[in-house]
Amino acid sequence: MSEKHIGKILDIVATNHPLPKVEIIELAGYGSQSTYYKHKSQKDLPFSILYKYAKAMDYNFAKEIPEFEKWVEKNNLSKAGRSSLEESKLLKERDTWKEKYFELLEKYNELLEDLRRR
């Protein structure tokens, strides 16, 4: 496990997350806030528990805890995290604008050809 206090990292991320902690706890599958408070006090919080919170918040803890990403890959679990979600959205938007650019470029070239013929 990491030398870092995993419970504190969880609490910092949850505190700064747009969802209220109560909702995060429910989405992670835990019925009470007392369970969350037990989790945040654990220095060596198991990655299996952290993963549930990661999925609930759509957050990838690999930045703060590099070992977490290795654990996720080792257990064949899907990665959570807005960075991957935002990245795919940005790539899709980039492709949309790229197509739009090429369409307009073709129209522009057609207009130039028409002008040259006259």
MMTF fields as JSON, N, C-alpha, C and O atoms, coordinates in Angstrom:
{
  "mmtfVersion": "1.0.0",
  "mmtfProducer": "UNKNOWN",
  "numBonds": 471,
  "numAtoms": 472,
  "numGroups": 118,
  "numChains": 1,
  "numModels": 1,
  "chainsPerModel": [1],
  "groupsPerChain": [118],
  "chainIdList": ["A"],
  "bondAtomList": [4, 2, 8, 6, 12, 10, 16, 14, 20, 18, 24, 22, 28, 26, 32, 30, 36, 34, 40, 38, 44, 42, 48, 46, 52, 50, 56, 54, 60, 58, 64, 62, 68, 66, 72, 70, 76, 74, 80, 78, 84, 82, 88, 86, 92, 90, 96, 94, 100, 98, 104, 102, 108, 106, 112, 110, 116, 114, 120, 118, 124, 122, 128, 126, 132, 130, 136, 134, 140, 138, 144, 142, 148, 146, 152, 150, 156, 154, 160, 158, 164, 162, 168, 166, 172, 170, 176, 174, 180, 178, 184, 182, 188, 186, 192, 190, 196, 194, 200, 198, 204, 202, 208, 206, 212, 210, 216, 214, 220, 218, 224, 222, 228, 226, 232, 230, 236, 234, 240, 238, 244, 242, 248, 246, 252, 250, 256, 254, 260, 258, 264, 262, 268, 266, 272, 270, 276, 274, 280, 278, 284, 282, 288, 286, 292, 290, 296, 294, 300, 298, 304, 302, 308, 306, 312, 310, 316, 314, 320, 318, 324, 322, 328, 326, 332, 330, 336, 334, 340, 338, 344, 342, 348, 346, 352, 350, 356, 354, 360, 358, 364, 362, 368, 366, 372, 370, 376, 374, 380, 378, 384, 382, 388, 386, 392, 390, 396, 394, 400, 398, 404, 402, 408, 406, 412, 410, 416, 414, 420, 418, 424, 422, 428, 426, 432, 430, 436, 434, 440, 438, 444, 442, 448, 446, 452, 450, 456, 454, 460, 458, 464, 462, 468, 466],
  "bondOrderList": [1, 1, 1, 1, 1, 1, 1, 1, 1, 1, 1, 1, 1, 1, 1, 1, 1, 1, 1, 1, 1, 1, 1, 1, 1, 1, 1, 1, 1, 1, 1, 1, 1, 1, 1, 1, 1, 1, 1, 1, 1, 1, 1, 1, 1, 1, 1, 1, 1, 1, 1, 1, 1, 1, 1, 1, 1, 1, 1, 1, 1, 1, 1, 1, 1, 1, 1, 1, 1, 1, 1, 1, 1, 1, 1, 1, 1, 1, 1, 1, 1, 1, 1, 1, 1, 1, 1, 1, 1, 1, 1, 1, 1, 1, 1, 1, 1, 1, 1, 1, 1, 1, 1, 1, 1, 1, 1, 1, 1, 1, 1, 1, 1, 1, 1, 1, 1],
  "groupList": [{"groupName": "MET", "atomNameList": ["N", "CA", "C", "O"], "elementList": ["N", "C", "C", "O"], "formalChargeList": [0, 0, 0, 0], "bondAtomList": [1, 0, 2, 1, 3, 2], "bondOrderList": [1, 1, 2], "singleLetterCode": "M", "chemCompType": "L-PEPTIDE LINKING"}, {"groupName": "SER", "atomNameList": ["N", "CA", "C", "O"], "elementList": ["N", "C", "C", "O"], "formalChargeList": [0, 0, 0, 0], "bondAtomList": [1, 0, 2, 1, 3, 2], "bondOrderList": [1, 1, 2], "singleLetterCode": "S", "chemCompType": "L-PEPTIDE LINKING"}, {"groupName": "GLU", "atomNameList": ["N", "CA", "C", "O"], "elementList": ["N", "C", "C", "O"], "formalChargeList": [0, 0, 0, 0], "bondAtomList": [1, 0, 2, 1, 3, 2], "bondOrderList": [1, 1, 2], "singleLetterCode": "E", "chemCompType": "L-PEPTIDE LINKING"}, {"groupName": "LYS", "atomNameList": ["N", "CA", "C", "O"], "elementList": ["N", "C", "C", "O"], "formalChargeList": [0, 0, 0, 0], "bondAtomList": [1, 0, 2, 1, 3, 2], "bondOrderList": [1, 1, 2], "singleLetterCode": "K", "chemCompType": "L-PEPTIDE LINKING"}, {"groupName": "HIS", "atomNameList": ["N", "CA", "C", "O"], "elementList": ["N", "C", "C", "O"], "formalChargeList": [0, 0, 0, 0], "bondAtomList": [1, 0, 2, 1, 3, 2], "bondOrderList": [1, 1, 2], "singleLetterCode": "H", "chemCompType": "L-PEPTIDE LINKING"}, {"groupName": "ILE", "atomNameList": ["N", "CA", "C", "O"], "elementList": ["N", "C", "C", "O"], "formalChargeList": [0, 0, 0, 0], "bondAtomList": [1, 0, 2, 1, 3, 2], "bondOrderList": [1, 1, 2], "singleLetterCode": "I", "chemCompType": "L-PEPTIDE LINKING"}, {"groupName": "GLY", "atomNameList": ["N", "CA", "C", "O"], "elementList": ["N", "C", "C", "O"], "formalChargeList": [0, 0, 0, 0], "bondAtomList": [1, 0, 2, 1, 3, 2], "bondOrderList": [1, 1, 2], "singleLetterCode": "G", "chemCompType": "PEPTIDE LINKING"}, {"groupName": "LEU", "atomNameList": ["N", "CA", "C", "O"], "elementList": ["N", "C", "C", "O"], "formalChargeList": [0, 0, 0, 0], "bondAtomList": [1, 0, 2, 1, 3, 2], "bondOrderList": [1, 1, 2], "singleLetterCode": "L", "chemCompType": "L-PEPTIDE LINKING"}, {"groupName": "ASP", "atomNameList": ["N", "CA", "C", "O"], "elementList": ["N", "C", "C", "O"], "formalChargeList": [0, 0, 0, 0], "bondAtomList": [1, 0, 2, 1, 3, 2], "bondOrderList": [1, 1, 2], "singleLetterCode": "D", "chemCompType": "L-PEPTIDE LINKING"}, {"groupName": "VAL", "atomNameList": ["N", "CA", "C", "O"], "elementList": ["N", "C", "C", "O"], "formalChargeList": [0, 0, 0, 0], "bondAtomList": [1, 0, 2, 1, 3, 2], "bondOrderList": [1, 1, 2], "singleLetterCode": "V", "chemCompType": "L-PEPTIDE LINKING"}, {"groupName": "ALA", "atomNameList": ["N", "CA", "C", "O"], "elementList": ["N", "C", "C", "O"], "formalChargeList": [0, 0, 0, 0], "bondAtomList": [1, 0, 2, 1, 3, 2], "bondOrderList": [1, 1, 2], "singleLetterCode": "A", "chemCompType": "L-PEPTIDE LINKING"}, {"groupName": "THR", "atomNameList": ["N", "CA", "C", "O"], "elementList": ["N", "C", "C", "O"], "formalChargeList": [0, 0, 0, 0], "bondAtomList": [1, 0, 2, 1, 3, 2], "bondOrderList": [1, 1, 2], "singleLetterCode": "T", "chemCompType": "L-PEPTIDE LINKING"}, {"groupName": "ASN", "atomNameList": ["N", "CA", "C", "O"], "elementList": ["N", "C", "C", "O"], "formalChargeList": [0, 0, 0, 0], "bondAtomList": [1, 0, 2, 1, 3, 2], "bondOrderList": [1, 1, 2], "singleLetterCode": "N", "chemCompType": "L-PEPTIDE LINKING"}, {"groupName": "PRO", "atomNameList": ["N", "CA", "C", "O"], "elementList": ["N", "C", "C", "O"], "formalChargeList": [0, 0, 0, 0], "bondAtomList": [1, 0, 2, 1, 3, 2], "bondOrderList": [1, 1, 2], "singleLetterCode": "P", "chemCompType": "L-PEPTIDE LINKING"}, {"groupName": "TYR", "atomNameList": ["N", "CA", "C", "O"], "elementList": ["N", "C", "C", "O"], "formalChargeList": [0, 0, 0, 0], "bondAtomList": [1, 0, 2, 1, 3, 2], "bondOrderList": [1, 1, 2], "singleLetterCode": "Y", "chemCompType": "L-PEPTIDE LINKING"}, {"groupName": "GLN", "atomNameList": ["N", "CA", "C", "O"], "elementList": ["N", "C", "C", "O"], "formalChargeList": [0, 0, 0, 0], "bondAtomList": [1, 0, 2, 1, 3, 2], "bondOrderList": [1, 1, 2], "singleLetterCode": "Q", "chemCompType": "L-PEPTIDE LINKING"}, {"groupName": "PHE", "atomNameList": ["N", "CA", "C", "O"], "elementList": ["N", "C", "C", "O"], "formalChargeList": [0, 0, 0, 0], "bondAtomList": [1, 0, 2, 1, 3, 2], "bondOrderList": [1, 1, 2], "singleLetterCode": "F", "chemCompType": "L-PEPTIDE LINKING"}, {"groupName": "TRP", "atomNameList": ["N", "CA", "C", "O"], "elementList": ["N", "C", "C", "O"], "formalChargeList": [0, 0, 0, 0], "bondAtomList": [1, 0, 2, 1, 3, 2], "bondOrderList": [1, 1, 2], "singleLetterCode": "W", "chemCompType": "L-PEPTIDE LINKING"}, {"groupName": "ARG", "atomNameList": ["N", "CA", "C", "O"], "elementList": ["N", "C", "C", "O"], "formalChargeList": [0, 0, 0, 0], "bondAtomList": [1, 0, 2, 1, 3, 2], "bondOrderList": [1, 1, 2], "singleLetterCode": "R", "chemCompType": "L-PEPTIDE LINKING"}],
  "groupTypeList": [0, 1, 2, 3, 4, 5, 6, 3, 5, 7, 8, 5, 9, 10, 11, 12, 4, 13, 7, 13, 3, 9, 2, 5, 5, 2, 7, 10, 6, 14, 6, 1, 15, 1, 11, 14, 14, 3, 4, 3, 1, 15, 3, 8, 7, 13, 16, 1, 5, 7, 14, 3, 14, 10, 3, 10, 0, 8, 14, 12, 16, 10, 3, 2, 5, 13, 2, 16, 2, 3, 17, 9, 2, 3, 12, 12, 7, 1, 3, 10, 6, 18, 1, 1, 7, 2, 2, 1, 3, 7, 7, 3, 2, 18, 8, 11, 17, 3, 2, 3, 14, 16, 2, 7, 7, 2, 3, 14, 12, 2, 7, 7, 2, 8, 7, 18, 18, 18],
  "groupIdList": [1, 2, 3, 4, 5, 6, 7, 8, 9, 10, 11, 12, 13, 14, 15, 16, 17, 18, 19, 20, 21, 22, 23, 24, 25, 26, 27, 28, 29, 30, 31, 32, 33, 34, 35, 36, 37, 38, 39, 40, 41, 42, 43, 44, 45, 46, 47, 48, 49, 50, 51, 52, 53, 54, 55, 56, 57, 58, 59, 60, 61, 62, 63, 64, 65, 66, 67, 68, 69, 70, 71, 72, 73, 74, 75, 76, 77, 78, 79, 80, 81, 82, 83, 84, 85, 86, 87, 88, 89, 90, 91, 92, 93, 94, 95, 96, 97, 98, 99, 100, 101, 102, 103, 104, 105, 106, 107, 108, 109, 110, 111, 112, 113, 114, 115, 116, 117, 118],
  "secStructList": [7, 7, 1, 1, 7, 2, 2, 2, 2, 2, 2, 2, 2, 2, 2, 2, 1, 1, 1, 7, 2, 2, 2, 2, 2, 2, 2, 6, 6, 7, 7, 7, 2, 2, 2, 2, 2, 2, 2, 2, 6, 7, 6, 6, 7, 7, 2, 2, 2, 2, 2, 2, 2, 2, 2, 2, 2, 6, 7, 7, 6, 6, 6, 6, 7, 2, 2, 2, 2, 2, 2, 2, 2, 2, 6, 6, 7, 7, 7, 7, 7, 2, 2, 2, 2, 2, 2, 2, 2, 2, 2, 2, 2, 2, 2, 2, 2, 2, 2, 2, 2, 2, 2, 2, 2, 2, 2, 2, 2, 2, 2, 2, 2, 2, 2, 2, 2, 7],
  "xCoordList": [0.825, 0.0, 0.867, 2.091, 0.225, 0.9, 1.312, 0.729, 2.316, 2.726, 1.759, 1.755, 0.959, 0.026, -1.182, -1.494, -1.846, -3.061, -4.229, -4.761, -4.613, -5.618, -6.97, -7.674, -7.329, -8.596, -8.662, -9.698, -7.541, -7.507, -7.625, -8.3, -6.964, -7.06, -8.504, -9.014, -9.156, -10.571, -11.395, -12.236, -11.16, -11.945, -11.708, -12.649, -10.473, -10.17, -10.9, -11.499, -10.836, -11.501, -13.012, -13.663, -13.568, -15.022, -15.475, -16.548, -14.67, -15.014, -15.043, -15.889, -14.129, -14.047, -14.908, -14.948, -15.593, -16.432, -17.759, -18.265, -18.327, -19.601, -20.782, -21.725, -20.743, -21.831, -21.686, -20.569, -22.814, -22.719, -22.201, -22.424, -21.515, -20.944, -22.005, -21.754, -23.184, -24.27, -24.582, -24.773, -24.632, -24.921, -23.764, -23.986, -22.547, -21.377, -21.396, -21.142, -21.694, -21.747, -22.793, -22.538, -23.96, -25.026, -24.631, -24.845, -24.056, -23.641, -22.547, -22.442, -21.732, -20.678, -21.238, -20.538, -22.496, -23.136, -23.096, -23.331, -22.799, -22.751, -23.971, -24.351, -24.58, -25.853, -25.776, -26.765, -24.63, -24.59, -23.339, -22.315, -23.455, -22.317, -21.24, -20.06, -21.644, -20.651, -19.649, -18.48, -20.109, -19.206, -18.162, -16.978, -18.603, -17.683, -16.643, -15.454, -17.093, -16.165, -15.154, -14.009, -15.561, -14.611, -13.605, -12.409, -14.1, -13.216, -12.199, -11.019, -12.654, -11.738, -10.679, -9.662, -10.909, -9.912, -8.857, -7.882, -9.05, -8.126, -6.963, -7.156, -5.766, -4.57, -4.407, -4.094, -4.614, -4.463, -5.829, -6.091, -6.678, -8.004, -7.834, -7.109, -8.491, -8.336, -8.78, -9.751, -8.046, -8.358, -9.735, -10.365, -10.212, -11.544, -12.621, -13.617, -12.426, -13.363, -13.166, -14.136, -11.915, -11.612, -12.179, -12.634, -12.146, -12.663, -14.159, -14.627, -14.9, -16.341, -16.584, -17.479, -15.786, -15.908, -15.456, -16.057, -14.408, -13.918, -15.01, -15.219, -15.702, -16.792, -17.944, -18.53, -18.265, -19.37, -19.102, -20.014, -17.837, -17.481, -16.963, -16.694, -16.819, -16.212, -14.859, -14.582, -14.031, -12.742, -11.654, -11.838, -10.529, -9.399, -8.366, -7.765, -8.164, -7.231, -5.775, -4.887, -5.518, -4.156, -3.192, -1.996, -3.691, -2.829, -2.252, -1.063, -3.099, -2.663, -2.022, -1.101, -2.531, -2.064, -1.763, -2.642, -0.545, -0.206, -0.454, -0.762, -0.319, -0.536, -1.992, -2.285, -2.888, -4.307, -4.578, -5.348, -3.945, -4.136, -3.632, -4.265, -2.496, -1.957, -2.919, -3.129, -3.506, -4.458, -5.695, -6.197, -6.182, -7.353, -7.056, -7.872, -5.89, -5.513, -5.346, -5.785, -4.714, -4.474, -5.784, -5.868, -6.789, -8.092, -9.075, -10.258, -8.582, -9.404, -10.669, -11.749, -10.532, -11.667, -11.587, -10.511, -12.734, -12.739, -12.242, -12.499, -11.537, -11.005, -12.119, -12.994, -12.064, -12.986, -12.207, -10.978, -12.913, -12.21, -12.716, -12.908, -12.928, -13.402, -12.381, -12.74, -11.118, -10.119, -10.325, -10.24, -10.6, -10.823, -12.162, -12.288, -13.15, -14.463, -14.384, -14.904, -13.745, -13.605, -12.741, -12.999, -11.725, -10.853, -11.632, -11.462, -12.476, -13.249, -14.245, -14.483, -14.825, -15.726, -14.974, -15.456, -13.791, -12.993, -12.566, -12.565, -12.207, -11.815, -12.987, -12.824, -14.163, -15.361, -15.666, -15.993, -15.556, -15.8, -14.756, -15.087, -13.5, -12.447, -12.763, -12.607, -13.206, -13.532, -14.705, -14.724, -15.677, -16.817, -16.352, -16.747, -15.508, -15.009, -14.096, -14.077, -13.351, -12.467, -13.289, -12.946, -14.374, -15.261, -15.872, -15.929, -16.325, -16.92, -15.906, -16.247, -14.667, -13.608, -13.406, -13.322, -13.328, -13.11, -14.288, -14.094, -15.502, -16.672, -16.582, -16.793, -16.266, -16.152, -14.978, -15.071, -13.896, -12.74, -13.087, -12.665, -13.85, -14.28, -15.165, -15.001, -16.103, -16.967, -16.141, -16.385, -15.19, -14.32, -13.545, -13.459, -12.988, -12.234, -13.135, -12.707, -14.368, -15.32, -15.605, -15.676, -15.769, -16.003, -14.804, -14.969, -13.61, -12.412, -12.347, -11.988, -12.686, -12.692, -13.717, -13.448, -14.883, -15.91, -15.423, -15.665, -14.751, -14.223, -13.148, -13.085, -12.329, -11.279, -11.848, -11.281, -12.935, -13.563, -14.193, -14.358, -14.537, -15.229, -14.303, -14.729],
  "yCoordList": [-1.194, 0.0, 1.255, 1.191, 2.344, 3.629, 4.15, 3.771, 5.017, 5.692, 6.834, 7.36, 7.2, 8.302, 7.849, 6.66, 8.798, 8.516, 8.487, 9.533, 7.309, 7.146, 7.712, 8.315, 7.522, 8.056, 9.572, 10.136, 10.235, 11.703, 12.152, 13.137, 11.425, 11.768, 11.633, 12.5, 10.555, 10.357, 11.532, 12.056, 11.948, 13.037, 14.357, 15.121, 14.634, 15.879, 15.906, 16.913, 14.779, 14.701, 14.822, 15.547, 14.118, 14.163, 15.549, 16.003, 16.222, 17.575, 18.558, 19.452, 18.394, 19.306, 18.877, 19.565, 17.759, 17.243, 18.009, 18.423, 18.202, 18.935, 18.212, 18.863, 16.893, 16.173, 16.261, 16.281, 16.315, 16.303, 14.934, 13.911, 14.946, 13.705, 12.632, 11.45, 13.041, 12.071, 11.309, 10.093, 12.02, 11.386, 10.491, 9.407, 10.944, 10.139, 8.825, 7.756, 8.918, 7.727, 6.749, 5.547, 7.258, 6.403, 5.78, 4.587, 6.58, 6.073, 5.017, 4.116, 5.138, 4.156, 2.861, 1.852, 2.905, 1.699, 1.557, 0.474, 2.645, 2.599, 3.31, 4.382, 2.697, 3.175, 4.307, 5.013, 4.502, 5.531, 6.379, 5.96, 7.575, 8.484, 8.001, 8.296, 7.264, 6.774, 5.841, 5.795, 5.097, 4.23, 5.08, 4.743, 6.184, 7.086, 7.634, 7.685, 8.039, 8.604, 7.57, 7.913, 6.317, 5.236, 5.097, 4.92, 5.178, 5.036, 6.166, 5.929, 7.391, 8.52, 8.558, 9.237, 7.843, 7.816, 6.72, 6.657, 5.858, 4.747, 5.17, 5.577, 5.066, 5.416, 4.456, 4.881, 3.177, 2.153, 1.64, 0.437, 2.558, 2.186, 1.245, 1.571, 0.086, -0.859, -0.235, 0.519, -0.57, -0.037, -0.486, 0.21, -1.625, -2.081, -1.106, -0.888, -0.529, 0.469, 1.793, 2.442, 2.191, 3.437, 3.409, 4.43, 2.238, 2.092, 2.41, 3.023, 2.0, 2.294, 3.797, 4.314, 4.484, 5.945, 6.577, 7.543, 6.028, 6.546, 6.46, 7.407, 5.334, 5.171, 6.122, 6.715, 6.266, 7.143, 8.596, 9.32, 9.017, 10.409, 10.571, 11.689, 9.465, 9.475, 10.18, 11.132, 9.679, 10.3, 9.238, 8.142, 9.566, 8.652, 9.085, 10.152, 8.271, 8.589, 8.321, 8.47, 7.936, 7.588, 8.758, 8.554, 9.966, 11.145, 11.243, 11.508, 11.03, 11.119, 9.822, 9.837, 8.69, 7.365, 6.531, 5.819, 6.604, 5.868, 4.355, 3.706, 3.81, 2.367, 1.979, 0.839, 2.942, 2.668, 2.284, 1.362, 2.993, 2.695, 1.286, 0.554, 0.919, -0.435, -1.479, -2.525, -1.186, -2.109, -2.267, -3.378, -1.162, -1.191, -2.062, -2.902, -1.862, -2.645, -4.118, -4.994, -4.383, -5.767, -6.523, -7.722, -5.821, -6.431, -6.31, -6.618, -5.862, -5.742, -4.926, -5.306, -3.816, -2.938, -1.741, -1.378, -1.138, 0.035, 1.243, 1.382, 2.097, 3.298, 4.317, 4.458, 5.003, 6.106, 7.392, 7.402, 8.452, 9.722, 10.645, 10.257, 11.857, 12.859, 13.136, 13.488, 12.981, 13.286, 12.437, 12.944, 11.134, 10.292, 10.62, 10.579, 10.944, 11.305, 12.631, 12.75, 13.609, 14.911, 14.801, 15.461, 13.966, 13.793, 13.23, 13.694, 12.248, 11.674, 12.695, 12.74, 13.511, 14.563, 15.573, 15.997, 15.948, 16.911, 16.359, 17.083, 15.093, 14.483, 14.436, 14.661, 14.143, 14.113, 15.515, 15.681, 16.506, 17.887, 18.32, 18.989, 17.938, 18.261, 17.678, 18.351, 16.433, 15.781, 16.462, 16.575, 16.913, 17.628, 18.91, 19.197, 19.684, 20.933, 20.673, 21.446, 19.596, 19.243, 18.95, 19.409, 18.184, 17.883, 19.169, 19.368, 20.034, 21.307, 22.135, 22.738, 22.158, 22.893, 22.36, 23.14, 21.04, 20.459, 20.704, 20.901, 20.693, 21.008, 22.439, 22.696, 23.353, 24.758, 24.972, 25.776, 24.272, 24.372, 23.893, 24.498, 22.815, 22.317, 23.343, 23.588, 23.947, 24.979, 26.17, 26.721, 26.559, 27.679, 27.373, 28.215, 26.185, 25.795, 25.735, 26.098, 25.284, 25.267, 26.688, 26.94, 27.61, 29.006, 29.594, 30.338, 29.266, 29.735, 29.195, 29.919, 27.958, 27.352, 28.033, 28.29, 28.32, 29.037, 30.418, 30.84, 31.108, 32.438, 32.352, 33.233, 31.351, 31.197, 30.884, 31.292, 30.18, 29.815, 31.024, 31.021, 32.017, 33.19, 34.125, 35.156],
  "zCoordList": [0.0, 0.0, 0.0, 0.11, -0.121, -0.232, 1.15, 2.167, 1.171, 2.395, 2.717, 3.83, 1.754, 1.927, 2.74, 2.8, 3.354, 4.116, 3.129, 2.758, 2.715, 1.669, 2.091, 1.281, 3.344, 3.843, 3.751, 3.399, 4.072, 3.98, 2.528, 2.228, 1.633, 0.209, -0.258, -0.968, 0.136, -0.187, 0.311, -0.42, 1.546, 2.135, 1.411, 1.199, 1.032, 0.315, -1.032, -1.408, -1.752, -3.053, -2.889, -3.64, -1.913, -1.689, -1.26, -1.658, -0.456, 0.004, -1.164, -1.206, -2.103, -3.247, -4.424, -5.443, -4.299, -5.381, -5.427, -4.384, -6.624, -6.71, -6.054, -5.603, -5.995, -5.34, -3.825, -3.309, -3.105, -1.644, -1.168, -1.815, -0.037, 0.488, 0.702, 0.467, 1.144, 1.384, 0.1, 0.123, -1.006, -2.289, -2.741, -3.282, -2.52, -2.871, -2.092, -2.648, -0.819, 0.036, -0.481, -0.56, -0.829, -1.358, -2.692, -2.908, -3.585, -4.891, -4.767, -5.6, -3.712, -3.481, -2.886, -2.801, -2.481, -1.969, -0.458, 0.078, 0.219, 1.678, 2.237, 1.767, 3.25, 3.76, 4.756, 4.956, 5.389, 6.421, 6.313, 5.772, 6.842, 6.851, 7.815, 7.632, 8.834, 9.796, 9.12, 9.504, 8.111, 7.356, 6.643, 6.638, 6.039, 5.357, 6.341, 6.028, 7.521, 8.504, 8.973, 9.27, 9.041, 9.361, 8.223, 8.458, 6.985, 5.831, 5.758, 5.498, 5.987, 5.838, 6.935, 6.792, 8.016, 9.093, 8.895, 9.644, 7.889, 7.662, 6.764, 5.619, 7.306, 6.525, 5.354, 4.241, 5.594, 4.555, 4.103, 4.114, 3.714, 3.22, 2.028, 1.089, 2.052, 0.934, -0.391, -0.451, -1.439, -2.759, -3.232, -4.029, -2.761, -3.17, -2.685, -3.375, -1.52, -1.001, -1.729, -2.12, -1.908, -2.618, -4.036, -4.551, -4.657, -6.02, -6.078, -7.038, -5.064, -5.041, -4.995, -5.664, -4.206, -4.15, -5.478, -5.948, -6.066, -7.348, -8.407, -9.166, -8.458, -9.428, -9.112, -10.018, -7.834, -7.431, -7.811, -8.211, -7.684, -7.985, -9.405, -9.844, -10.125, -11.45, -11.368, -12.097, -10.454, -10.181, -10.194, -9.665, -10.799, -10.857, -9.819, -9.944, -8.815, -7.735, -8.117, -7.278, -9.348, -9.774, -9.654, -9.446, -9.779, -9.666, -8.25, -8.072, -7.258, -5.872, -5.386, -4.569, -5.908, -5.47, -6.713, -7.198, -7.236, -8.461, -8.367, -9.367, -7.171, -6.986, -7.267, -7.627, -7.099, -7.313, -8.764, -9.035, -9.691, -11.111, -11.438, -12.198, -10.863, -11.066, -10.517, -11.131, -9.35, -8.743, -9.634, -9.812, -10.189, -11.076, -12.295, -12.675, -12.907, -14.086, -13.736, -14.481, -12.61, -12.177, -11.958, -12.222, -11.479, -11.198, -12.363, -12.219, -13.511, -14.726, -14.505, -14.957, -13.818, -13.562, -14.498, -14.974, -14.753, -15.633, -14.853, -13.657, -15.546, -14.916, -14.749, -15.602, -13.658, -13.415, -13.598, -13.532, -13.824, -13.871, -14.933, -16.085, -14.541, -15.472, -16.552, -17.676, -16.224, -17.241, -18.481, -19.6, -18.295, -19.468, -20.119, -21.343, -19.308, -19.833, -20.586, -21.695, -19.993, -20.642, -21.895, -22.902, -21.819, -22.978, -24.16, -25.288, -23.92, -25.023, -25.578, -26.785, -24.7, -25.166, -26.024, -27.074, -25.562, -26.318, -27.674, -28.669, -27.714, -28.98, -29.949, -31.148, -29.421, -30.26, -30.8, -31.975, -29.932, -30.356, -31.389, -32.368, -31.169, -32.129, -33.494, -34.512, -33.519, -34.788, -35.491, -36.716, -34.707, -35.278, -35.958, -37.088, -35.265, -35.846, -37.035, -37.993, -36.969, -38.078, -39.334, -40.424, -39.182, -40.311, -40.863, -42.077, -39.964, -40.373, -41.167, -42.184, -40.695, -41.38, -42.797, -43.746, -42.946, -44.263, -45.201, -46.401, -44.666, -45.489, -46.02, -47.206, -45.121, -45.54, -46.492, -47.419, -46.275, -47.155, -48.561, -49.547, -48.656, -49.968, -50.667, -51.863, -49.935, -50.526, -50.988, -52.061, -50.2, -50.552, -51.833, -52.727, -51.919, -53.114, -54.349, -55.445, -54.18, -55.293, -55.773, -56.976, -54.832, -55.2, -55.935, -56.901, -55.483, -56.178, -57.6, -58.528, -57.767, -59.103, -60.008, -61.181, -59.453, -60.215, -60.642, -61.773, -59.761, -60.087, -61.175, -62.033, -61.163, -62.154, -63.538, -64.552, -63.578, -64.852, -65.529, -66.749, -64.799, -65.363, -66.008, -66.528]
}
